[in-house]
Every structure is written in structure tokens, then in C-alpha cells.
Amino acid sequence: MRPAFLAASAAVLVLAAACGANGQDAPAATGAPVETRPPNNPDQKPAFDGQTRAPSVSTAVAMRHQVVAEGLEHPWGLALLPDRRWLVTEKPGRLRVVTAEGAIGAPVAGLPAVAARGQGGLLDVILSPGFAQDRLIYWSYAEPREGGNGTAVARGRLSADLSKVENVQVLFHALPTYDGDKHFGSSLAFAPDGKLFITLGERSDKPMRPQAQDLGSHMGKTIRINADGSVPADNPFVGREGARPEIWSLGHRNMQGIAVQPGTGAVWTIEHGTRGGDELNLEKPGANYGWPGVAYGIEYNGQAIPDAVTAREGTEQPVYYWDPVIAPGGMTFYDGAMFPGWRGNLLIGGLGSKHLARLVLKDGRVVGEERLLTGLGERIRDVAVGPDGAVWVITDEENGKLVRLAAAR
């Protein structure tokens, strides 16, 4: 069992008065953008007002963050159990149960082996919508294969004592197999109709990039399947010759966050761009989000992205993009009681930026942005909301932490 610790002290964040930060129906904010660094590509312009560098907003209440547990090795996914304990994945291949008081359990037995190198390993974990009856959990991981690896999604029954996963079934294998260590994706979400969404990267290497536009490949796609792994008959490419029927949308780079909007059921994804090209997208069936030919930003080496433009007919614009990037991890919609002014807002983990981003939405656009947990100083990988409305995050570090952000008492 790994050690678990309760932080000796909690950090208190006292934030300035709110300015238009009242959730989904908030008026547009008027503050200066929270981002003050120069863009990586100053020659690129947004397609519409507010597509980048939204006005700054701030929260009116004092907040406190508390390190509840530490000693997790590069945690990746976070899911709340009905008894208020947390399932936490560790990238090397372990699934842990962590209590709200910070006790970390022994690894849950029964998970298949993972390809734990580079960005690969054990990734996201979510509960079945019917968990109270079926005790099923779903997880994504980099699957070792002959000739390489690929993202896979499995499900299994979590035992009543939380010690093992039984009757494991691998429901989805991303194809083709590739011998690489980057851009596996992969986050998971159930829609209100019970369909399972899976986000996938295009595997990063330049020879693989064109597969994001190839309907015969799962690379760089959002996937939609039934909970048993079968293909829904109404998927947009079902019956098209040469197309993989699981595909919901295409043209993505590396999506590591997905969230379903309360009330509307709309599916939102977030993806890593190159320098200056992180994107927030509203998913549409059959839509093409452009990568690699349509993108904001520049290559990591400072050069232009080859043959890329920022807009092209037949492709979707991101709802929002960051230049410079925040390197986004997981995300969730806030629908809790502790911060009623946040309802309908998106909370997004920032890896490279080491903060939690709060985005205020109005009419499908971002109208305000706030940066939280900046004092934590760690890569924020995933975020979830607890039963009382407190916000929980995990940090992607060798000594990874489970952190609770709540209103100060």
C-alpha cells in the first residue's frame, strides 16, 4: 500500500470580487484577459470575437485548497464512487481507491497489462450509468500489442470490497496498431442516452498526422459506441465504404478531456494543440475539426505547421483556443451547490500551465476565464466535483496528489 498523508496545512485563496461570473447565463465580462503573454503566432487572428483571450473573471468568495492525499504515481483519471470514495488511475497501470480522508488502498486487481511508456499507460476511468445495479466500471489504456500498441477501452465488475475487477471485457481497440509513445488520448464519458464517447489522439508523429483525416483509421477521432461495445446504428459514418463505423467526429490532434453539458446533453472535448493551438470544441456528428491542415499555433520547433491554415470550408472552428497553450488535461462542468455562481461553467485541468481553468459560457461561447489553484504549482491532470460541490483534482507528478478546493469556512 502506498503512503497517504493529510496536508499539514491548507492554502487559502482569497479572490477578488466577481465580475459577470454567474455561470451559463452570465453576461459577458469586461475585465482584461487573464492571459498576458504574447501569442506564439501573432499573425493569426481569431475567427470571431472571444474565440481566444476571453475577459478575466474572478470569484467573490474565499476558497481553501487542501492536499488530501499524496504518494500517487502520475495519476491520470478520477471517478467518484457512490460511497464518496474515489477511483484513481495511475499511469504505470494501477487503479487505486482513495477515501475522502486520504487513505490510499492497495492496487485493485484484475486489470489487463498496459503499455506504460511515454504518454501511454492506464488512463481514464468512469462508472457505468447503472453502477448501483451492475457495478461496472470502464477504463481506457495504452494496450501492448504485437508490433506496437494502441488505445483500448475495457469494462469490468468492481467487487463489493473494492479489491478487484471481475469479468473484464475489452470493448474497443483503436486501429491501426502503431509503435509509438504519444497521443493515445483518451478520456471517456457517457451521454444521457447511455452511449459511450471515447477521445483518441493521432499518435503525434508526423507520418501519423494525416490519419486524423482518414475515416479508415481511428486516429485523431472522437468515438461513439454502445455500452457493450457495439456500434450505434445512427453513427454518422455507418455504412460508408472504407469508414470505421465507431467514428463520431474527425480531425483532432490529442484530446484528453471530454464533458457532457448538464441540461443540454451537448458533448464538449478539449485537445492539445502545438504551441499556441489548444482547442475547446463542441462535438457535432460527422464534423471535421481540421487537424492537421487547419490549426492555430506553430510547431514546437517554432516553424509554421506545414500547409496549415486557421480556417477552411468544411471544417469546424474551435469554440475557444489558447495561444500560448495551457496543455489541457481533463475537464468537467460544474453543477454543484458550493459555488452557485459557477453553475454551467467548465473546469479544465492545466498541465503545462499548472492551474485549473474556469470558463464561463454563454450561448455556446466563452465569455470569461479564471485561473484557480495557481499556488499549488503542480500539473493538474483531472478534475471532478464532489457531492457537496467541492472541486477535486489530481496532479500528474511522480508524487501525485489528490486535492480538494472548497469555500473557506
C-alpha positions in Angstrom: 0.0 0.0 0.0 1.3 3.5 -0.9 1.5 6.0 2.0 -1.3 8.5 2.3 -1.0 11.9 4.0 -3.2 14.7 5.1 -1.6 18.0 4.4 -0.2 19.7 7.4 -1.7 23.0 6.3 -4.2 24.2 3.7 -3.6 27.0 1.3 -6.2 29.8 1.4 -7.1 31.6 -1.8 -8.9 34.9 -1.4 -10.1 36.0 -4.7 -11.3 39.4 -5.9 -14.9 40.5 -6.4 -16.8 38.8 -9.1 -17.4 40.5 -12.5 -20.0 38.7 -14.5 -19.1 35.2 -13.3 -22.5 33.9 -12.8 -22.5 30.7 -14.8 -24.1 29.6 -18.1 -26.3 32.7 -18.3 -23.7 35.2 -17.2 -23.4 38.5 -19.0 -20.1 39.0 -20.9 -17.3 40.0 -18.6 -15.4 43.2 -19.2 -12.1 42.6 -17.5 -8.8 42.4 -19.3 -7.9 38.9 -20.5 -6.2 36.7 -17.9 -3.6 35.8 -20.4 -0.9 38.5 -20.8 1.9 36.6 -22.6 2.4 37.4 -26.2 0.9 34.8 -28.6 3.2 32.2 -30.2 1.8 33.2 -33.6 0.9 36.9 -33.6 0.0 36.8 -37.3 -3.0 34.5 -36.7 -6.3 36.1 -35.8 -9.4 34.5 -34.2 -12.3 33.7 -36.5 -14.7 35.6 -34.2 -14.7 37.9 -31.1 -14.0 36.0 -27.9 -12.5 32.9 -29.5 -9.3 33.4 -27.5 -8.2 35.6 -24.6 -11.7 36.0 -23.0 -12.1 38.7 -20.4 -10.9 37.8 -16.9 -13.5 36.9 -14.3 -12.9 36.3 -10.6 -14.8 34.5 -7.8 -16.1 36.6 -4.9 -15.8 34.0 -2.1 -12.7 33.0 -0.2 -11.5 29.4 -1.1 -9.2 26.9 0.6 -7.4 24.1 -1.1 -6.3 21.1 0.9 -3.9 18.3 -0.1 -6.0 15.3 1.0 -3.6 12.5 -0.2 -0.2 12.2 -1.8 2.1 9.4 -2.9 0.2 8.6 -6.1 2.4 7.9 -9.1 1.3 10.1 -12.1 -2.4 9.7 -11.5 -4.5 10.2 -14.7 -8.2 9.6 -14.1 -10.6 10.4 -11.3 -14.1 9.0 -10.7 -16.4 9.3 -7.7 -17.9 6.2 -6.1 -21.4 6.3 -4.5 -19.9 5.9 -1.0 -17.8 9.1 -1.6 -14.5 7.3 -2.2 -12.6 8.0 -5.3 -11.2 5.7 -8.0 -7.9 7.0 -9.2 -5.8 5.6 -12.1 -2.0 5.7 -12.0 -0.3 5.7 -15.4 2.0 2.8 -14.7 -1.1 0.6 -14.6 -2.6 0.7 -11.1 -6.1 1.5 -10.1 -6.5 2.8 -6.5 -9.4 3.5 -4.2 -8.8 6.7 -2.1 -11.0 7.8 0.7 -12.2 11.3 1.3 -9.9 11.4 4.3 -6.8 10.5 2.2 -6.3 6.7 2.8 -4.9 5.1 -0.4 -5.8 1.5 -1.0 -3.8 -1.3 -2.4 -3.9 -1.7 -6.2 -7.3 -3.1 -7.5 -6.6 -6.5 -9.0 -7.7 -7.8 -12.4 -6.9 -5.0 -14.8 -5.0 -6.0 -18.1 -1.4 -5.0 -18.7 -0.7 -1.6 -20.1 2.0 -0.1 -22.3 3.4 2.3 -19.8 5.9 4.4 -21.7 5.8 8.0 -22.8 2.2 9.2 -22.6 0.9 5.7 -22.5 -0.4 3.7 -19.6 -3.6 3.4 -17.6 -5.6 6.5 -18.5 -9.3 7.4 -17.7 -11.8 5.6 -15.5 -15.6 6.2 -15.3 -18.6 4.4 -13.7 -21.4 2.8 -15.6 -24.6 4.9 -15.6 -26.1 1.9 -13.9 -23.3 1.3 -11.4 -25.6 1.0 -8.4 -27.1 -2.1 -10.1 -24.3 -3.5 -12.3 -21.1 -2.3 -10.5 -19.4 -1.9 -13.9 -16.5 0.5 -14.4 -14.9 1.5 -17.7 -11.3 2.5 -18.3 -9.1 3.4 -21.2 -5.4 2.4 -21.5 -2.5 2.0 -23.9 -2.7 -1.6 -24.9 0.5 -3.5 -25.6 0.2 -5.4 -29.0 2.3 -7.3 -31.4 4.1 -4.7 -33.5 3.3 -1.8 -31.2 0.4 -0.5 -29.1 -2.9 1.3 -29.3 -5.6 2.8 -27.1 -8.2 0.3 -25.8 -11.3 0.6 -23.6 -12.3 -2.2 -21.2 -15.0 -2.7 -18.7 -15.4 -5.0 -15.6 -17.3 -5.5 -12.4 -15.8 -3.9 -9.4 -16.1 -6.3 -6.4 -18.1 -5.2 -3.4 -15.0 -5.0 -1.3 -13.3 -2.8 -4.0 -10.4 -5.2 -4.2 -10.7 -6.5 -7.8 -12.3 -6.1 -11.2 -14.0 -9.2 -12.5 -15.4 -10.4 -15.9 -13.1 -8.0 -17.8 -14.1 -7.3 -21.4 -12.1 -5.3 -23.9 -14.8 -3.4 -25.8 -12.8 -1.2 -28.2 -9.3 -1.4 -29.8 -8.2 1.7 -31.7 -6.7 0.8 -35.0 -4.2 0.7 -36.6 -1.6 -0.5 -34.2 1.4 1.8 -34.1 4.7 1.6 -32.3 4.8 5.0 -30.6 4.6 6.5 -27.2 2.5 9.7 -27.6 -1.1 10.9 -28.2 -3.2 8.0 -27.0 -5.9 10.4 -25.8 -8.0 9.2 -24.1 -11.0 10.3 -21.9 -14.4 8.7 -21.5 -17.9 10.0 -21.0 -21.4 8.6 -21.1 -24.1 10.7 -22.8 -27.6 10.8 -21.3 -28.8 8.2 -23.8 -26.2 5.7 -22.5 -23.8 5.9 -25.4 -20.1 5.9 -24.6 -17.8 8.6 -26.0 -14.0 8.0 -26.3 -11.4 10.5 -27.4 -8.3 9.5 -29.3 -5.1 11.2 -30.4 -3.5 10.8 -33.8 -0.2 9.4 -32.2 1.7 12.6 -32.7 4.5 11.6 -35.2 4.3 13.4 -38.5 3.8 10.3 -40.6 0.7 9.6 -38.4 -0.9 13.1 -38.6 -2.8 12.5 -41.9 -4.7 9.7 -40.3 -6.7 12.3 -38.3 -8.4 12.9 -41.7 -8.6 9.2 -42.7 -12.0 7.6 -42.0 -10.4 4.2 -42.3 -8.4 5.0 -39.1 -9.4 5.6 -35.5 -6.5 8.0 -35.0 -7.5 11.6 -34.1 -11.2 10.8 -33.7 -14.0 11.0 -31.2 -15.6 7.6 -31.0 -19.2 6.7 -30.0 -20.2 3.2 -29.1 -22.9 1.4 -27.1 -22.1 0.5 -23.5 -21.5 -3.2 -24.6 -19.0 -2.1 -27.4 -21.4 -2.5 -30.3 -21.8 0.3 -32.8 -24.9 2.6 -32.7 -26.9 2.4 -35.9 -27.2 6.2 -36.1 -23.4 6.9 -36.0 -22.6 9.3 -38.9 -20.3 7.0 -40.9 -22.2 3.7 -40.5 -22.5 2.1 -43.9 -19.9 4.4 -45.6 -17.4 2.3 -47.6 -14.0 2.4 -46.0 -15.0 4.2 -42.9 -14.8 2.8 -39.4 -18.4 2.9 -38.0 -17.4 3.9 -34.5 -16.2 7.3 -35.6 -18.3 10.3 -34.4 -16.0 13.2 -35.5 -12.6 13.6 -37.0 -9.7 16.0 -37.4 -8.4 16.0 -33.8 -4.9 16.1 -32.5 -4.8 14.8 -29.0 -8.0 15.0 -26.8 -7.5 14.3 -23.1 -10.7 15.8 -21.8 -14.4 15.3 -22.5 -17.5 16.5 -20.7 -21.3 16.3 -21.2 -23.2 19.5 -20.5 -25.9 19.2 -17.9 -29.3 20.1 -19.2 -28.4 20.0 -22.9 -26.5 16.7 -23.2 -24.1 18.5 -25.5 -20.7 16.9 -25.8 -17.6 19.0 -25.4 -14.0 18.0 -26.0 -10.6 19.6 -25.4 -7.4 18.9 -27.1 -3.7 19.6 -27.0 -2.5 21.7 -29.9 1.0 22.5 -30.9 2.5 25.8 -29.5 -0.5 28.2 -29.4 -3.2 25.7 -30.6 -5.0 24.2 -27.6 -8.7 23.9 -28.5 -12.1 23.6 -26.9 -14.6 22.0 -29.3 -18.4 21.4 -29.3 -18.8 18.0 -30.8 -21.1 17.5 -33.8 -21.8 14.2 -35.5 -19.7 13.7 -38.6 -17.9 17.1 -38.2 -14.3 17.6 -39.2 -12.2 19.7 -36.8 -9.4 20.2 -39.2 -6.1 18.8 -37.9 -3.5 18.7 -39.3 -4.5 21.1 -42.2 -6.5 23.5 -40.1 -5.0 24.7 -36.8 -3.9 27.6 -34.7 -0.4 27.9 -33.4 3.0 26.8 -34.6 5.2 23.7 -34.4 7.2 23.1 -31.2 10.4 24.0 -33.2 9.0 27.4 -33.9 8.2 26.8 -37.5 4.8 27.1 -39.2 2.6 24.0 -39.2 3.2 22.6 -42.8 0.4 23.6 -45.2 -1.9 24.6 -42.4 -4.4 27.4 -42.3 -6.7 28.6 -39.5 -10.0 28.2 -41.4 -11.2 26.1 -44.3 -14.6 25.4 -45.7 -15.9 22.0 -44.4 -14.1 22.2 -41.1 -15.3 23.4 -37.7 -13.8 26.2 -35.7 -12.9 25.7 -32.1 -15.2 27.4 -29.7 -12.1 28.6 -27.9 -8.4 28.3 -28.2 -5.3 29.2 -26.1 -2.2 30.9 -27.5 0.1 30.3 -25.7 -1.2 27.0 -24.6 -2.3 25.7 -21.2 -1.8 22.0 -22.1 -5.3 20.9 -21.0 -6.0 17.6 -19.2 -9.4 16.5 -18.0 -12.5 18.7 -17.7 -15.9 18.7 -16.2 -19.0 21.0 -16.0 -19.7 22.5 -12.6 -23.2 21.7 -11.3 -22.7 21.8 -7.6 -24.1 23.8 -4.7 -21.0 25.1 -3.0 -20.3 27.7 -5.8 -23.7 28.5 -7.3 -22.1 31.3 -9.4 -20.1 28.6 -11.2 -23.1 26.5 -12.4 -22.7 25.8 -16.1 -19.0 26.7 -16.1 -16.3 24.4 -17.4 -13.4 23.4 -15.2 -10.3 22.3 -17.1 -7.1 20.9 -15.7 -4.0 22.7 -16.9 -0.9 20.6 -17.2 1.9 22.8 -18.5 0.2 25.9 -17.1 -0.2 24.3 -13.6 -3.6 25.8 -12.9 -7.3 25.0 -13.0 -9.1 27.0 -15.7 -12.7 28.1 -15.2 -14.5 29.1 -18.3 -17.9 31.0 -18.3 -20.1 30.0 -21.2 -22.9 32.0 -22.8 -24.8 30.9 -25.9 -22.1 28.4 -26.8 -19.3 30.9 -26.5 -16.6 31.6 -23.8 -17.3 34.9 -22.2 -14.9 34.7 -19.2 -11.9 32.9 -17.9 -10.4 32.5 -14.4 -7.3 30.7 -13.2 -7.6 28.8 -10.0 -5.1 26.7 -7.8 -2.2 28.7 -9.3 -0.4 28.4 -5.9 -0.4 24.6 -6.0 2.4 24.7 -8.6 1.7 21.2 -10.0 0.4 19.8 -13.3 -3.4 19.4 -12.9 -4.4 16.3 -14.7 -8.1 15.7 -14.0 -11.0 17.4 -12.2 -14.3 16.3 -10.7 -17.0 17.7 -8.4 -17.8 16.1 -5.1 -21.3 15.6 -3.6 -21.1 18.8 -1.6 -20.0 20.9 -4.6 -16.3 21.0 -3.6 -13.9 20.6 -6.5 -11.3 17.7 -6.5 -8.3 17.5 -8.7 -5.4 15.1 -9.2 -1.8 16.2 -10.1 0.3 14.5 -12.7 3.5 14.2 -10.7 5.8 11.5 -9.5 4.4 12.3 -6.1 0.9 12.9 -7.4 -1.7 14.5 -5.1 -5.5 14.4 -4.6 -6.5 18.0 -3.8 -9.9 19.4 -2.6 -10.9 23.0 -3.4 -13.7 24.3 -1.3 -15.2 27.5 0.1 -13.4 28.7 3.2 -15.4 28.5 6.4 
